[in-house]
Amino acid sequence: MPEKPFTDQELLAYLDENLSVALMSQIEDALRHSDSLRVRLASLSRQRNEGVHSVGEIWRRNRLSCPSRSQLGGYLLETLSPEYHEFIDFHLTETGCRYCEANLEDLKAGLSAASQDSNRRRQKYFQSSAGYLSADKDEQ
């Protein structure tokens, strides 16, 4: 099986689990079949642990390009400027940031739960108000 050439950045992102599911699977498959790739990955891991860092590595590790949770909430509610909305969309779709995708899914679940709670609360208010209104009507 010919080995697909992965970049050092892809392999380091693999170690941090910062790749799309498809690319993670490709690298895992290649690692199963290639001794040289396993040696290369171990060497990269050792270098990183010994303090050999690039600006790009620090940027990725600290997730400096990831939007905050509140910015992701703004993206979900469509309250961001068009440019920033476009940036987050690019970040989610093109880079496939699993960290931000998980945050967004969590926010969606919370929004759905909040909407259900709001509907229940509204229904209770209506039911309790209907009782008062009918009592006022009977008194007249």
N, C-alpha and C positions, 0 to 999 in steps of 0.2 A: 504494500500500500504506500503510495507516494505521500511524503509528509508535507502538509500545508505549511507554508512559512508564516508563523505567527510573529508579530513584533514583540519586543521586550515589554512595551506598554500593555499589550493585550495579555501577556502572561502575568504581569504584575497585577493587572485588573482582575484576572482570573483568581489570583490568590486572595484578593479582597472581595471576591464575588460581586464585582461591579460591572459585569457584562450582561448582555442579553442572554436569555435562556438558550437560544439557538447557538450562539458563539461559545457559551460555556460548555454545551454538549459537544461541539466540534473539538474543543481543546481537550476535554476529558477523553474522548475517543482517541485522539491523536496520542495522548499521554499513555494510554493502554498499550499502544502498538509501537512506541518509539522510545528506546533507551536514551538516545541523544537528546530528545526533547525533555525527558525527565531530568537528565543531568543539567541541562540548560536552565530549567525552572528552579532546580535546587540551588544553582549558582546565583541566580537572580535573587532568590529569597535570602541567601546568605549575605550577599552584597547589601541588600536593603537592611537587614538586621545588624550589619556592621556599621551602619551610619552613612552609607554611600547613597545620597539622595539627590535627585534632580528637582528643579522647580516644578516640573510637571508632576512628579511623584508626590510632592508635598501638596500640590493643588488638588490632585485626585484623592489622596488619603484624607484630607480635611474637608472634602466635598465643597470647595470654595465656589464652584459654579452651581451648586444645588440651591434652588429657592428655599426659603424658610417655609415652615408649615403654614404660617399666616398668608404668605404669598401664594401658596398652593390653594388655600381656601379662597383667596381672591380670584384665582384662575378658575376654580370650580364655580364660583358665583358670578363670573364674568364681570368683575368690578375693576380689573386692571386696565392700564392703558393698552391700546392695541399692540404697541411694540413689545411691551413686557409679556403680554399674553402670548404673542408669537414666539418669544424667547423660551417661555416655559413649555409651549407646545413642541418646539424644536428639541428642547432638553429631554422631554418625555419620549418623543417618537424617534428621533434620530440617534440620540446617544443611548436610549433604552435604559435610563437610570432606574434600576430596580428599587433603590432606596426611595426615590421620589414617587415611583409608581405605587409602592406599598403605602406611603403616606397619603397619596391621593385616594386610594381605595378606602383607607381608614376614614378619611374625611367624608367620602361619599356615603359610607355606612352610617356615620354619625349624623349626616344631614338627613338621611332617610329616616333614622330613628327619631330625630328631632321633629321632623314633619309629621310622623305618626303620633308623637306625643302631643303636638300642637292640635292635630285634628281631634284627638280624644278630649283634650282640655276644652276645645271649642264646643264639642258635642255636650259635655257636662254642663258648661255655662248655658247653653241653649236649653237643655232639659230643666235646669234649676230656674232659669228665667221664665220659661213657659209656665211653670207652676205658679210663680208669683203673678204673672200676667193674668192667668185664668182666675186666680183668687181675687185680684182687683176687679175683674170683670163681673164676678159673682156678687160682689159687694154693692155694685151700682145698681 
